[in-house]
Structures are given as structure tokens and as C-alpha cells.
């Protein structure tokens, strides 16, 4: 396994992956299972957040505890529309995080991303203290994620502070990201076999956006 690729595959996550792969799973079941996976990915991603010690008092005694440093900025950056599945879990786990939406769609002929929405500011104060989690259920060709990572890297945020969070990933997408950003950590629940000629992940799970938002056309 590549150094900067982390695959979360405990039994609960494997069960949820089986659920979202199954074409018989309805939209509600897909969302429930996907959210279980996103929570696990977010827990893993947050390992890089700096910690501090502080003194508190419990109902029975004083003690020293560890907590997330309060002088950092956490950004959750979902790639629209499917990346939104991460935001509910993210705001529960990291309530102080800022949500910065990114909108891209894939040109079906070139497989390249086309921008249509960007809520990332041109300048980010104190980028060394910013931690970014870019979310997209599918890391397929990797083109959209690559553009999103570049967006933050161009604002001088250290690559070690940026992570790609994906339900499933294809080897081609992983290779593309690590070719330009070898120190970018990719956190996923499964690495699939390959892409087909249309750029879809095999065996995959279909179109994540359609299955999340119940817009599948039979």
C-alpha cells in the first residue's frame, strides 16, 4: 500500500461498503450507509489536528486533558454535489469547521472537470494553521480532486494539511494525485480494480450523486 494512502476497512465499514455497492439498496439505505463511512473517514482524517493540554475540573476532581488547538482553522470542502454527504457528519464531529463548497462537473467526452462554483477565498490568512478535508464520494480519474487540491495549495496551505476523503477510489485517481502531490494523504474505504473506458470505477457503486439524491434514471 502506498505510504500516503489509508484504507479504512473494519467490519462495520466493510458492511456499509457492501450496502452502497448493492444496486438493490434504495436512496435512504445508501445515505445511511454512506454516512457511517464518512464518519469513520473524518475520524481518521482528524488525526493530523494539533492538540494542546489544558486544565479542567470534573464533578469530582481537577485533571489535565488533551483537546484540539483553538488557534487553527478547519475547512471541510465538499465537491458538489455528491460531496455534500460528508457535511452533516463533519459539522457534528467538528462544529467549528468552516464549509467551503466547490462545484465541478465532468465533461463526458474529455473526462476533465469544468468549474461552476467556488467558495474558497483568494487569500487565506495564516495558511500554516489551516487544515483542509476535501470530500467526494468517488475518486475516479482524480481530475476534480486534483483541481480542488491545487486550489488550496495555491493559497500556501501545506500539502500535509490537506486530505482527500473518498468512499471508494480507483488506482488511476490515486496515481494522478500522487504524481503531482506525493505527500497528499488519501483516506478511503476501498480501492477498486480500475476505471472503464468511460471513466467510471469498476466495480464501483454507480453514480453516487444520483443514488444519494434519488435521481437515478432507470
ROSE-4610 file (N, C-alpha, C; in Angstrom, 1 decimal, always signed):
// ROSE-4610
residu = [X/X/X/X/X/X/X/X/X/X/X/X/X/X/X/X/X/X/X/X/X/X/X/X/X/X/X/X/X/X/X/X/X/X/X/X/X/X/X/X/X/X/X/X/X/X/X/X/X/X/X/X/X/X/X/X/X/X/X/X/X/X/X/X/X/X/X/X/X/X/X/X/X/X/X/X/X/X/X/X/X/X/X/X/X/X/X/X/X/X/X/X/X/X/X/X/X/X/X/X/X/X/X/X/X/X/X/X/X/X/X/X/X/X/X/X/X/X/X/X/X/X/X/X/X/X/X/X/X/X/X/X/X/X/X/X/X/X/X/X/X/X/X/X/X/X/X/X/X/X/X/X/X/X/X/X/X/X/X/X/X/X/X/X/X/X/X/X/X/X/X/X/X/X/X/X/X/X/X/X/X/X/X/X/X/X/X/X/X/X/X/X/X/X/X/X/X/X/X/X/X/X/X/X/X/X/X/X/X/X/X/X/X/X/X/X/X/X/X/X/X/X/X/X/X/X/X/X/X/X/X/X/X/X/X/X/X/X/X/X/X/X/X/X/X/X/X/X/X/X/X/X/X/X/X/X/X/X/X/X/X/X/X/X/X/X/X/X/X/X/X/X/X/X/X/X/X/X/X/X/X/X/X/X/X/X/X/X/X/X/X/X/X/X/X/X/X/X/X/X/X/X/X/X/X/X/X/X/X/X/X/X/X/X/X/X/X/X/X/X/X/X/X/X/X/X/X/X/X/X/X/X/X/X/X/X/X/X/X/X/X/X/X/X/X/X/X/X/X/X/X/X/X/X/X/X/X/X/X/X/X/X/X/X/X/X/X/X/X/X/X/X/X/X/X/X/X/X/X/X/X/X/X/X/X/X/X/X/X/X/X/X/X/X/X/X/X/X/X/X/X/X/X/X/X/X/X/X/X/X/X/X/X/X/X/X/X/X/X/X/X/X/X/X/X/X/X/X/X/X/X/X/X/X/X/X/X/X/X/X/X/X/X/X/X/X/X/X/X/X/X/X/X/X/X/X/X/X/X/X/X/X/X/X/X/X/X/X/X/X/X/X/X/X/X/X/X/X/X/X/X/X/X/X/X/X/X/X/X/X/X/X/X/X/X/X/X/X/X/X/X/X/X/X/X/X/X/X/X/X/X/X/X/X/X/X/X/X/X/X/X/X/X/X/X/X/X/X/X/X/X/X/X/X/X/X/X/X/X/X/X/X/X/X/X/X/X/X/X/X/X/X/X/X/X/X/X/X/X/X/X/X/X/X/X/X/X/X/X/X/X/X/X/X/X/X/X/X/X/X/X/X/X/X/X/X/X/X/X/X/X/X/X/X/X/X/X/X/X/X/X/X/X/X/X/X/X/X/X/X/X/X/X/X/X/X/X/X/X/X/X/X/X/X/X/X/X/X/X/X/X/X/X/X/X/X/X/X/X/X/X/X/X/X/X/X/X/X/X/X/X/X/X/X]
num = [1/1/1/2/2/2/3/3/3/4/4/4/5/5/5/6/6/6/7/7/7/8/8/8/9/9/9/10/10/10/11/11/11/12/12/12/13/13/13/14/14/14/15/15/15/16/16/16/17/17/17/18/18/18/19/19/19/20/20/20/21/21/21/22/22/22/23/23/23/24/24/24/25/25/25/26/26/26/27/27/27/28/28/28/29/29/29/30/30/30/31/31/31/32/32/32/33/33/33/34/34/34/35/35/35/36/36/36/37/37/37/38/38/38/39/39/39/40/40/40/41/41/41/42/42/42/43/43/43/44/44/44/45/45/45/46/46/46/47/47/47/48/48/48/49/49/49/50/50/50/51/51/51/52/52/52/53/53/53/54/54/54/55/55/55/56/56/56/57/57/57/58/58/58/59/59/59/60/60/60/61/61/61/62/62/62/63/63/63/64/64/64/65/65/65/66/66/66/67/67/67/68/68/68/69/69/69/70/70/70/71/71/71/72/72/72/73/73/73/74/74/74/75/75/75/76/76/76/77/77/77/78/78/78/79/79/79/80/80/80/81/81/81/82/82/82/83/83/83/84/84/84/85/85/85/86/86/86/87/87/87/88/88/88/89/89/89/90/90/90/91/91/91/92/92/92/93/93/93/94/94/94/95/95/95/96/96/96/97/97/97/98/98/98/99/99/99/100/100/100/101/101/101/102/102/102/103/103/103/104/104/104/105/105/105/106/106/106/107/107/107/108/108/108/109/109/109/110/110/110/111/111/111/112/112/112/113/113/113/114/114/114/115/115/115/116/116/116/117/117/117/118/118/118/119/119/119/120/120/120/121/121/121/122/122/122/123/123/123/124/124/124/125/125/125/126/126/126/127/127/127/128/128/128/129/129/129/130/130/130/131/131/131/132/132/132/133/133/133/134/134/134/135/135/135/136/136/136/137/137/137/138/138/138/139/139/139/140/140/140/141/141/141/142/142/142/143/143/143/144/144/144/145/145/145/146/146/146/147/147/147/148/148/148/149/149/149/150/150/150/151/151/151/152/152/152/153/153/153/154/154/154/155/155/155/156/156/156/157/157/157/158/158/158/159/159/159/160/160/160/161/161/161/162/162/162/163/163/163/164/164/164/165/165/165/166/166/166/167/167/167/168/168/168/169/169/169/170/170/170/171/171/171/172/172/172/173/173/173/174/174/174/175/175/175/176/176/176/177/177/177/178/178/178/179/179/179/180/180/180/181/181/181/182/182/182/183/183/183/184/184/184/185/185/185/186/186/186/187/187/187/188/188/188/189/189/189/190/190/190/191/191/191/192/192/192/193/193/193/194/194/194/195/195/195/196/196/196/197/197/197/198/198/198/199/199/199/200/200/200/201/201/201/202/202/202/203/203/203/204/204/204/205/205/205/206/206/206/207/207/207/208/208/208/209/209/209/210/210/210/211/211/211/212/212/212/213/213/213/214/214/214/215/215/215/216/216/216/217/217/217/218/218/218]
x = [+0.8/+0.0/+0.9/+0.5/+1.2/+1.3/+2.4/+2.6/+1.5/+1.0/+0.0/-1.4/-1.7/-3.0/-3.4/-4.6/-5.1/-6.4/-6.6/-7.8/-8.4/-9.6/-10.3/-11.3/-11.0/-11.7/-12.1/-12.6/-13.1/-14.4/-14.9/-16.1/-17.4/-17.5/-18.7/-18.6/-17.4/-17.2/-17.4/-16.8/-17.0/-18.5/-19.2/-20.7/-21.3/-20.9/-21.5/-21.1/-19.9/-19.5/-20.3/-20.5/-21.4/-22.8/-23.3/-24.6/-24.7/-23.7/-23.7/-23.4/-22.7/-22.4/-23.6/-24.5/-25.6/-26.6/-26.9/-27.9/-29.3/-29.6/-30.9/-31.1/-30.0/-30.1/-30.8/-31.9/-32.6/-31.8/-32.3/-31.6/-31.4/-32.4/-32.3/-31.3/-31.3/-30.3/-28.9/-28.8/-27.5/-26.9/-27.8/-27.4/-26.9/-27.7/-27.4/-26.0/-25.8/-24.6/-23.4/-23.6/-22.6/-22.2/-23.1/-22.8/-22.0/-22.2/-21.4/-20.0/-19.8/-18.4/-17.8/-18.5/-18.0/-17.5/-18.3/-17.9/-16.5/-16.4/-15.1/-13.9/-14.2/-13.1/-12.7/-13.7/-13.5/-12.7/-13.0/-12.2/-10.8/-10.5/-9.2/-8.5/-9.1/-8.5/-8.1/-8.9/-8.7/-7.5/-6.8/-5.6/-4.5/-4.6/-3.5/-3.7/-4.8/-5.1/-4.2/-3.6/-2.7/-3.5/-2.9/-3.5/-2.8/-3.5/-3.0/-3.5/-2.7/-3.2/-3.8/-4.9/-5.5/-6.0/-6.2/-6.7/-8.2/-8.9/-10.4/-10.7/-11.9/-12.4/-13.6/-13.5/-14.7/-15.6/-16.7/-17.5/-16.9/-15.7/-15.1/-13.6/-12.9/-11.5/-11.0/-9.9/-9.2/-8.4/-8.2/-7.4/-6.8/-5.9/-5.3/-5.9/-6.4/-6.9/-6.3/-6.4/-6.0/-7.2/-7.0/-8.0/-7.5/-8.3/-7.9/-7.5/-6.4/-5.9/-7.0/-7.1/-8.2/-7.7/-6.4/-5.9/-5.7/-6.4/-6.4/-7.7/-7.7/-8.9/-9.1/-10.3/-10.6/-11.6/-11.2/-12.1/-12.6/-13.9/-14.5/-14.9/-14.4/-14.6/-15.2/-16.6/-17.2/-17.2/-16.9/-17.1/-18.5/-19.3/-20.7/-20.9/-22.0/-23.0/-22.8/-22.2/-22.2/-21.4/-20.4/-19.6/-20.3/-21.6/-22.4/-22.7/-22.6/-23.0/-22.1/-20.9/-20.0/-20.3/-21.1/-21.2/-21.9/-23.0/-23.7/-22.8/-22.1/-21.2/-20.1/-19.6/-18.4/-18.8/-20.0/-20.4/-20.7/-21.1/-21.3/-20.0/-19.0/-17.8/-16.9/-16.9/-16.1/-16.9/-17.7/-18.7/-18.1/-16.8/-16.1/-15.6/-15.7/-15.2/-16.0/-15.3/-15.9/-16.2/-17.3/-17.7/-17.5/-16.6/-16.3/-16.6/-17.7/-18.2/-17.4/-17.2/-16.5/-17.4/-17.7/-18.6/-17.9/-17.9/-17.3/-18.2/-18.2/-18.9/-17.9/-18.1/-17.1/-17.7/-16.8/-17.1/-17.0/-18.1/-18.2/-17.3/-16.9/-16.0/-14.6/-14.2/-12.7/-12.4/-13.5/-13.3/-12.6/-12.5/-11.9/-13.0/-12.6/-13.6/-13.9/-15.1/-15.5/-16.0/-15.4/-15.8/-17.1/-17.9/-19.1/-19.4/-18.6/-18.9/-17.6/-17.3/-16.1/-16.3/-16.3/-16.5/-15.2/-14.1/-12.8/-12.2/-11.9/-11.4/-10.0/-9.8/-8.5/-7.3/-7.5/-6.4/-6.9/-6.0/-6.3/-5.3/-5.6/-4.7/-4.1/-2.8/-2.1/-2.3/-2.0/-2.3/-1.6/-0.5/+0.1/-0.7/-1.8/-2.7/-4.0/-4.1/-5.3/-5.2/-6.3/-6.4/-7.6/-7.4/-8.5/-8.8/-10.1/-10.6/-11.5/-11.0/-11.8/-12.5/-13.9/-14.7/-15.4/-15.3/-16.0/-16.2/-17.4/-17.5/-16.7/-16.5/-15.8/-14.5/-13.3/-12.1/-11.9/-12.3/-12.3/-11.0/-11.2/-10.0/-9.1/-9.6/-8.8/-8.8/-9.3/-9.2/-9.8/-11.0/-11.7/-11.0/-10.6/-9.9/-8.5/-7.9/-6.6/-6.8/-7.8/-8.1/-8.4/-9.2/-9.5/-8.3/-7.4/-6.1/-5.3/-5.2/-4.4/-5.0/-6.3/-6.9/-6.4/-6.3/-5.8/-4.3/-3.6/-2.1/-1.6/-2.4/-2.0/-2.2/-2.9/-3.1/-2.1/-1.1/+0.1/-0.3/-1.4/-1.7/-0.8/-0.1/+0.8/+0.1/+0.7/+0.0/-0.2/+0.6/+0.4/-0.8/-1.4/-2.6/-3.8/-3.7/-4.8/-5.0/-6.3/-6.6/-7.7/-7.7/-8.7/-9.5/-10.8/-11.7/-12.7/-12.7/-13.5/-14.0/-15.3/-15.9/-15.1/-14.9/-14.1/-13.2/-12.1/-11.1/-10.6/-10.2/-9.6/-8.1/-7.4/-5.9/-5.5/-6.2/-5.8/-5.9/-7.0/-7.1/-6.0/-5.7/-4.7/-3.3/-3.0/-1.8/-1.7/-2.8/-2.8/-2.5/-3.2/-3.0/-1.5/-1.0/+0.3/+1.4/+1.1/+2.1/+2.5/+1.4/+1.7/+1.9/+1.2/+1.3/+1.6/+2.8/+3.1/+2.9/+2.8/+2.6/+1.2/+0.3/-1.1/-1.7/-2.3/-2.9/-4.3/-4.6/-5.9/-6.5/-7.7/-8.3/-9.6/-9.7/-10.8/-11.2/-12.4/-12.9/-12.6/-12.2/-12.0/-11.2/-10.3/-9.6/-10.1/-10.7/-11.3/-10.3/-10.8/-10.0/-9.4/-10.3/-9.9/-11.0/-10.7/-11.7/-12.1/-13.4/-13.7/-13.4/-13.8/-13.5/-14.2/-15.3/-16.0/-15.5/-14.5/-14.0/-14.8/-15.6/-16.4/-15.6/-15.7/-15.0/-15.6/-14.8/-15.2/-14.6/-15.4/-16.9/-17.7/-17.2/-17.8/-19.1/-20.0/-21.3/-22.3/-22.0/-22.9/-22.6/-23.5/-23.3/-23.7/-22.7/-23.0/-24.0/-23.9/-24.8/-26.3/-26.5/-27.8/-28.4/-27.5/-28.0/-28.3/-27.5/-27.7/-29.0/-29.2/-30.3/-31.5/-31.5/-32.6/-33.0/-32.0/-32.2/-31.8/-31.7/-31.3/-32.4/-32.0/-32.9/-32.8/-33.9/-33.8/-33.7]
y = [-1.2/+0.0/+1.3/+2.3/+3.5/+4.2/+4.9/+5.5/+6.5/+7.3/+8.3/+7.9/+6.6/+6.1/+5.3/+5.7/+5.0/+4.4/+3.1/+2.4/+1.9/+2.4/+2.0/+0.9/-0.3/-1.5/-2.3/-1.7/-2.5/-3.2/-4.1/-4.8/-4.0/-2.9/-2.1/-1.3/-0.8/-0.1/-1.1/-2.3/-3.2/-3.5/-3.7/-3.9/-2.7/-1.5/-0.3/-0.2/-0.6/-0.6/-1.6/-2.8/-3.8/-3.2/-2.4/-1.9/-0.9/+0.0/+1.1/+0.5/-0.6/-1.2/-1.8/-2.4/-3.2/-2.3/-2.7/-1.9/-2.0/-2.9/-3.0/-2.1/-1.5/-0.6/+0.7/+1.1/+2.3/+3.6/+4.8/+6.0/+6.2/+6.0/+6.1/+5.2/+3.9/+3.0/+3.4/+3.9/+4.3/+5.5/+6.5/+7.6/+7.2/+6.3/+5.9/+5.2/+4.3/+3.5/+4.5/+5.4/+6.3/+7.2/+7.6/+8.5/+7.7/+6.4/+5.7/+5.7/+5.5/+5.5/+6.9/+8.0/+9.3/+9.7/+9.2/+9.5/+8.9/+7.6/+6.9/+7.6/+8.0/+8.7/+10.0/+10.8/+12.0/+11.8/+10.8/+10.4/+10.2/+9.4/+9.2/+10.4/+11.2/+12.4/+13.4/+13.4/+14.4/+14.1/+12.9/+12.6/+13.6/+14.4/+15.4/+16.7/+16.9/+18.1/+18.3/+19.5/+19.7/+19.7/+19.1/+19.0/+19.9/+20.3/+21.0/+20.4/+20.6/+20.2/+21.4/+21.1/+22.1/+21.6/+22.4/+22.0/+22.2/+21.2/+21.3/+20.7/+20.8/+20.3/+19.4/+18.1/+17.2/+17.4/+16.7/+16.8/+16.4/+15.6/+15.1/+15.5/+16.0/+16.4/+17.2/+17.9/+18.6/+17.6/+17.9/+17.0/+17.7/+17.1/+17.6/+16.8/+17.5/+16.8/+17.3/+16.5/+16.9/+17.4/+18.4/+19.0/+19.5/+19.7/+20.3/+21.7/+22.1/+23.5/+24.5/+25.6/+26.5/+27.6/+27.6/+28.7/+28.2/+27.1/+26.6/+26.8/+26.7/+26.8/+25.5/+24.9/+23.6/+23.9/+23.4/+23.6/+22.3/+22.1/+21.0/+21.5/+20.9/+21.4/+20.3/+20.2/+19.2/+19.6/+18.6/+18.8/+18.5/+19.5/+19.4/+18.4/+17.7/+17.7/+16.6/+15.5/+14.3/+14.4/+15.3/+15.6/+16.1/+16.5/+17.0/+16.0/+14.7/+13.6/+13.7/+14.3/+14.4/+15.5/+16.5/+17.7/+17.6/+16.8/+16.6/+16.0/+14.9/+14.3/+15.2/+15.9/+16.8/+17.9/+18.5/+19.6/+19.0/+17.8/+17.2/+16.9/+16.3/+16.0/+17.2/+18.2/+19.3/+20.6/+20.9/+22.0/+23.4/+23.6/+24.9/+24.9/+23.9/+23.9/+24.8/+25.3/+26.2/+25.3/+25.4/+24.6/+25.5/+25.1/+25.8/+24.9/+25.2/+24.3/+24.6/+23.5/+23.6/+22.9/+23.6/+23.0/+22.7/+21.4/+21.0/+19.9/+19.8/+18.6/+18.1/+16.9/+16.2/+16.3/+16.8/+16.7/+15.2/+14.7/+13.3/+12.8/+13.8/+13.4/+13.5/+14.6/+14.7/+14.2/+13.9/+13.5/+14.5/+15.8/+16.8/+17.6/+18.2/+18.9/+20.3/+20.7/+22.1/+22.8/+23.9/+24.7/+25.4/+25.4/+26.3/+27.0/+26.6/+27.2/+27.1/+28.2/+28.2/+29.2/+28.6/+29.5/+29.6/+29.3/+29.4/+30.8/+31.5/+32.9/+32.9/+34.0/+34.1/+34.1/+34.7/+34.7/+34.1/+33.3/+32.7/+33.1/+33.9/+34.3/+33.1/+33.2/+32.2/+30.8/+30.5/+29.2/+28.0/+28.3/+27.2/+26.6/+27.4/+26.9/+26.4/+26.2/+25.7/+24.3/+23.5/+22.1/+21.9/+21.2/+21.1/+19.6/+19.3/+18.0/+18.1/+17.7/+17.8/+16.5/+16.6/+15.4/+15.2/+13.9/+13.5/+12.0/+11.4/+10.0/+9.2/+9.6/+8.8/+9.5/+8.8/+9.3/+8.4/+8.9/+8.1/+8.5/+9.3/+9.8/+10.6/+11.3/+12.1/+13.6/+13.9/+15.2/+16.3/+16.0/+17.0/+17.2/+16.1/+16.3/+17.0/+16.7/+17.4/+18.9/+19.3/+20.8/+21.3/+20.6/+21.1/+21.2/+20.2/+20.3/+21.5/+21.7/+22.8/+24.1/+24.2/+25.4/+25.8/+24.9/+25.2/+25.3/+24.4/+24.5/+25.9/+26.4/+27.8/+28.9/+28.6/+29.5/+29.3/+28.5/+28.2/+27.4/+26.6/+25.7/+24.5/+24.0/+22.9/+21.6/+20.9/+19.7/+18.7/+18.6/+17.7/+18.1/+19.3/+19.7/+19.5/+19.0/+18.8/+17.3/+16.8/+15.4/+15.2/+14.1/+13.7/+12.6/+12.8/+11.8/+11.3/+10.0/+9.3/+8.0/+7.7/+6.4/+5.3/+5.5/+4.5/+5.2/+4.6/+5.2/+4.2/+4.7/+3.9/+4.1/+3.1/+3.3/+4.4/+4.7/+5.8/+7.1/+7.3/+8.6/+8.8/+7.7/+7.8/+8.1/+7.5/+7.7/+9.2/+9.7/+11.1/+12.0/+11.9/+12.8/+12.7/+11.5/+11.4/+11.7/+11.8/+12.2/+13.7/+14.5/+15.9/+16.2/+15.5/+15.8/+14.5/+14.0/+12.8/+12.7/+13.9/+13.9/+14.1/+14.1/+14.3/+12.9/+13.0/+11.7/+11.5/+10.3/+9.9/+8.9/+9.2/+8.4/+7.8/+6.5/+5.9/+4.6/+4.1/+2.8/+1.6/+1.9/+0.8/+1.4/+0.6/+0.8/-0.2/+0.2/-0.7/-1.1/-1.9/-2.5/-1.6/-0.8/+0.1/+1.0/+1.8/+2.6/+1.9/+2.1/+1.6/+2.7/+2.4/+3.4/+4.7/+4.7/+6.0/+6.7/+6.2/+6.8/+6.5/+5.4/+5.0/+3.9/+3.9/+3.0/+1.6/+0.6/-0.8/-1.6/-2.3/-2.5/-1.3/-0.4/+0.8/+0.7/+1.7/+1.7/+2.6/+2.8/+3.6/+5.1/+5.9/+7.4/+7.7/+8.2/+8.4/+9.5/+10.6/+11.7/+11.3/+10.5/+10.1/+9.2/+8.3/+7.4/+8.1/+9.1/+9.9/+10.7/+11.4/+12.3/+11.7/+10.4/+9.7/+10.2/+10.4/+10.9/+9.8/+8.6/+7.5/+7.4/+7.3/+7.1/+5.7/+4.9/+3.5/+3.4]
z = [+0.0/+0.0/+0.0/-0.7/-0.8/+0.6/+0.8/+2.1/+2.5/+1.5/+1.8/+1.4/+1.5/+1.2/+2.4/+3.0/+4.1/+3.8/+3.9/+3.6/+4.9/+5.2/+6.4/+6.1/+6.7/+6.3/+7.5/+8.6/+9.7/+9.3/+10.1/+9.7/+9.5/+10.3/+10.1/+8.8/+8.4/+7.2/+6.0/+6.1/+5.0/+4.8/+5.9/+5.7/+5.0/+5.4/+4.7/+3.3/+2.9/+1.5/+0.8/+1.3/+0.6/+0.4/+1.3/+1.2/+0.0/+0.0/-1.0/-2.4/-2.5/-3.8/-4.4/-3.5/-4.0/-4.7/-6.0/-6.8/-6.2/-5.3/-4.8/-3.6/-3.1/-1.9/-2.4/-1.7/-2.1/-1.6/-2.0/-1.7/-0.2/+0.6/+2.0/+2.6/+2.2/+2.7/+2.3/+1.1/+0.6/+1.4/+1.7/+2.5/+3.9/+4.6/+5.9/+5.9/+5.0/+5.0/+4.6/+3.7/+3.3/+4.4/+5.2/+6.4/+7.4/+7.6/+8.5/+8.1/+6.8/+6.2/+6.4/+6.0/+6.1/+7.5/+8.5/+9.9/+10.2/+9.8/+10.0/+9.3/+8.1/+7.3/+8.0/+8.5/+9.2/+10.5/+11.2/+12.4/+12.1/+11.0/+10.6/+10.1/+9.4/+8.8/+10.0/+11.0/+12.1/+12.9/+12.7/+13.4/+13.3/+12.2/+12.0/+12.7/+13.4/+14.0/+15.3/+15.4/+16.6/+17.9/+19.0/+20.3/+21.3/+22.3/+23.4/+24.7/+25.8/+27.1/+27.8/+28.6/+29.4/+30.7/+31.7/+33.0/+33.0/+33.4/+33.7/+35.0/+35.4/+36.6/+36.4/+36.7/+36.6/+37.8/+37.9/+39.1/+40.3/+40.2/+41.4/+41.6/+40.5/+40.7/+39.5/+39.7/+38.7/+37.9/+36.6/+35.8/+34.5/+33.9/+32.6/+31.5/+30.5/+29.3/+28.0/+27.0/+25.7/+24.9/+24.0/+23.2/+21.9/+20.9/+19.7/+19.9/+19.3/+19.5/+19.0/+19.7/+19.3/+18.4/+18.0/+17.1/+15.7/+15.3/+13.9/+13.2/+11.9/+11.1/+10.4/+10.5/+9.9/+8.7/+7.5/+6.4/+5.9/+5.8/+5.1/+3.7/+2.6/+1.3/+0.4/+0.4/-0.4/-1.9/-2.8/-4.2/-4.5/-5.0/-5.3/-6.5/-6.5/-5.4/-4.4/-4.9/-4.1/-2.8/-2.8/-1.6/-0.4/-0.7/+0.4/+1.5/+1.1/+2.0/+3.2/+3.1/+4.3/+5.3/+4.8/+5.6/+6.9/+7.0/+8.2/+9.3/+8.9/+9.9/+10.3/+9.3/+9.6/+10.6/+10.4/+11.3/+12.7/+12.8/+14.1/+14.8/+14.1/+14.6/+14.9/+14.0/+14.0/+13.9/+14.9/+14.8/+14.5/+14.8/+14.5/+13.1/+12.3/+10.9/+10.0/+9.0/+8.0/+6.8/+6.2/+5.0/+3.8/+2.9/+1.6/+0.4/-0.2/-1.3/-2.6/-3.3/-4.6/-5.7/-6.8/-7.8/-9.1/-9.5/-10.7/-11.3/-12.6/-13.2/-14.3/-14.6/-15.6/-17.0/-17.9/-19.3/-19.7/-20.2/-20.5/-21.7/-22.5/-23.6/-23.2/-22.6/-22.2/-20.8/-20.0/-18.6/-17.7/-18.2/-17.4/-16.7/-15.5/-14.7/-15.3/-15.2/-15.5/-14.3/-14.0/-12.8/-13.0/-11.9/-12.0/-10.6/-9.6/-8.2/-7.4/-6.7/-5.8/-4.7/-3.5/-2.3/-1.5/-2.1/-1.4/-1.6/-0.5/-0.7/-1.4/-2.1/-2.8/-1.9/-0.7/+0.2/+1.6/+2.2/+3.4/+4.5/+5.5/+6.5/+7.2/+7.5/+8.3/+7.8/+6.5/+6.0/+6.7/+7.4/+8.2/+9.3/+9.6/+10.7/+10.1/+8.8/+8.2/+7.8/+8.1/+7.8/+7.0/+5.8/+4.8/+4.5/+4.6/+4.2/+3.0/+1.8/+0.6/+0.4/+0.3/+0.3/-1.1/-1.5/-2.8/-2.7/-2.8/-2.6/-3.5/-4.8/-5.7/-6.2/-6.0/-6.6/-7.8/-9.0/-10.2/-11.0/-12.0/-12.7/-11.9/-10.8/-10.0/-10.4/-11.6/-12.2/-11.3/-10.8/-10.0/-8.7/-8.0/-6.8/-6.9/-8.1/-8.3/-8.4/-9.1/-9.2/-7.9/-7.0/-5.7/-4.8/-4.9/-4.1/-4.5/-5.9/-6.4/-5.8/-5.8/-5.3/-3.9/-3.0/-1.7/-1.6/-2.4/-2.4/-2.9/-3.9/-4.4/-3.4/-2.3/-1.2/-0.1/-0.4/+0.5/+1.7/+1.6/+2.7/+2.5/+3.5/+3.4/+2.9/+2.0/+1.5/+2.6/+3.6/+4.7/+5.5/+5.3/+6.0/+5.1/+3.9/+3.0/+2.9/+2.9/+2.8/+1.8/+1.1/+0.2/+0.9/+1.0/+1.7/+0.7/+0.5/-0.5/+0.0/-0.4/-0.1/-0.8/-2.1/-2.8/-3.8/-4.2/-5.1/-6.1/-7.2/-8.3/-8.4/-8.7/-8.8/-9.7/-10.8/-11.7/-11.0/-10.2/-9.5/-8.4/-7.7/-6.7/-7.3/-8.4/-9.2/-9.6/-10.2/-10.7/-9.5/-8.4/-7.3/-6.8/-6.6/-6.0/-7.0/-8.3/-9.2/-9.0/-8.7/-8.5/-7.0/-6.2/-4.7/-4.0/-4.0/-3.4/-1.9/-1.2/+0.2/+0.6/-0.4/-0.1/+0.4/+1.6/+2.1/+1.6/+1.1/+0.6/+1.6/+2.1/+3.0/+2.4/+2.3/+1.6/+2.3/+1.9/+2.5/+1.6/+0.3/-0.6/-1.8/-2.3/-3.6/-4.6/-5.6/-6.6/-7.7/-8.6/-9.6/-10.6/-11.2/-12.4/-12.8/-13.8/-14.5/-15.8/-16.2/-17.6/-18.6/-19.8/-20.9/-20.8/-20.0/-19.8/-18.5/-17.8/-16.6/-15.4/-15.4/-14.2/-13.4/-12.1/-11.3/-11.4/-11.6/-11.6/-10.4/-9.6/-9.7/-9.3/-8.5/-8.2/-7.4/-7.6/-6.9/-7.7/-8.9/-9.8/-9.6/-9.9/-9.8/-8.3/-7.5/-6.1/-5.9/-6.7/-6.6/-6.9/-7.9/-8.2/-7.1/-6.6/-5.6/-4.2/-3.9/-2.7/-2.8/-3.9/-4.1/-4.8/-5.0/-5.6/-7.0/-7.8/-9.2/-10.2/-9.8/-10.7/-11.8/-13.1/-14.2/-14.6/-14.5/-14.9/-16.4]
